[in-house]
Amino acid sequence: MTRFLPALLATALLLPACGSDDGDDGGTGSPPPASSEPSAGGSLDAPSDPEPESTPSSDPTGTGEGSAEEETLATLHAGVFAAQCASCHGFLLEGDLDLTLDGTLRGRLLQDSIQLPGMPLVDPGDPANSYLWHKVANTHVDVGGSGDIMPPTGSLPTEALDRIEAWIAAGAPE
């Protein structure tokens, strides 16, 4: 073991110099600063353009699911309709509105409302002309509608209202 000790010490002293690109660390013992220019040899470890950082506006919920512009009927149904509306507007069909998620839900939402003929439940791109929006925002009477606010137990959480409005404004994507 003692005959390997000098070689081991020499290796330990020389290894820090191996990490330097040019073999000269200027006596500081630290690696050279990173360069934004690729090395002359086209090294694979040359820095690349950094990915843009995620901003709060690109993921307002912090779930990694994207922005409100990416809301679809399926995500809106899962996050709002199923939790807040389906107990009455699913199996029970209160108000003749079926919010069951199937291949015809979007078509049903594009039809005129029963309480305000001439105004569709959802007018893609126009929440102000969407009766569903007015029902959940409690402005339905102001536009000539009738009945209770939805849900009748009180207003939806602000996040749910924002999601519905953004989905309609984005064109009510499937």
N, C-alpha and C positions, 0 to 999 in steps of 0.2 A: 504494500500500500504506500509506503514511504517513497518508493521510486516514482510513483505517479503524481506525487504532491507538487513538484515544480511545474509539471506540465499543466496540472489543474489550475494552479495559480496564474500561470501565463495566459491560459485561456480565459479565465475570469477577468483579467485585466484588459484583454484585447477585445472581448465581445462588445462593450459599449461603442467602440469605434465602428463596428460592422453595420450599425443602423444608419450611418450617415450616407447620403447620396454621393457626395464628392470625396469622402474619406477624410475631410477636414472639418471639424466642428468649431474651429476658431478658438479652441482651448476652453470653450464654455462647458463642454460635456453634455450639451443639449442638442437635439436634432435641429436641422435648419427649418426656418419658417415655411409653411405651406405656400405654394405658389399657385396663382390662378391660371398660369400658363402651363400647357402640357409639357412634359419633359421632352428633350430632343429625341429620345429613343421611342417616344410614343408609349410610355409606360402605362400599364393598365391601371395603376393606382394614382394617375393624375386626377386632380379634382374635376368633377363634372359640374354642370350647371345645377344648382340646388333646386329641389322641388319647391314650388310655392307653398308657403305655410298655410295651413287651414285657418280660416278666419271664422269667428262666431257666426257671421252671416251665411256661411256656406253650410253650416250644420246647426241651426237654431236650437234643436232639441238636445244636442250633445250625444246623440245615439249613434252617430256614424251613418245614419240613413240618408243623409243629404239634406238639401234645402227644401223649403216649402214648394218651390217650383217643381220639384220632383214628386210631389204628392200624387198618388193615383187613387182611383176609386177603391181599389183593394186595400191600400194602406189607410185611407180615410175610414173605410168600413171597419177595419180591424182596430184602429185607434179611437174612433169616435162612435160610429153608428152601432157597432156590436155592444159596446159598453154602456152607451147612454140612451139608445133608441130602440134596440131590438126587442126589449121586453114588451113593448106595446106595438111596435111597427114591424113585427116579425110574424110570429105565429098568430097573434091576436088580430092583426090588421086594423088597428084603431085608425079612424079617419080615412079608411080605404087607402092607406099608404103602406106598401110592403117594402121594407128596406132589407129584405133577405138578399144576401150576396149570391147572385147567380148570373148567368149570361144575359139576362134581360134587365138588370137593375138600372143601368145607365139609361136605357130606353124609357123606363118608367119615370125616371127623374127628369127627363126632357119633355114630358107631357105637361099640359096645362094643369094648374092646381084646381082642385074642386072648389076651394073656398074663394078663389079669385080667378074666374075664367078669363083668359086672355093673358095671364102671366104664368109662364112655365114655372115648375118647381125649381128647375135649374136652367138658366140661360148661360151657356158656356161663354166665359169671358166677361160676364156682366152680373156681379152679385146684386147690384141695385135693382135689376129686373128679374131676380130669382126669388120666388116666394118661399122656398125652403130657407134661404138666408134671412128673409124678413121674419119668419116664424121663430127661428132660433135667436135672432137679434132683438126680438120683441118690438119690431117696427111694423109688423104685419097689418095692424089696424090703421096705421098712418098711410098705407098705400091702398087701402080699401078692402083689406082682408077681414077675417073674423076668427073667432075662437080664441083659445088660450095660447100663451107662449109655450114653446116646446123647449125642453120638457115641461110638463105642467107643474112639476115640483120646484121649478125655479130655473134660472139661467144656467146654461152650460158653462163650464170653466173657460176662462179667457183663451187658453191654449186651444181648446176644441173649436171655439168660435173663429180664432185666427186660421186654423187649419181648413175649416169649411170655406171661409171667405177666400183664402189663397187658392184652394183647389178650384173653386168656381172661376176666379179671376184668371187662372192659368188655362182655362178652356175645358175644365172638368174632364181631364184625361182619364181614360179607361184604366 
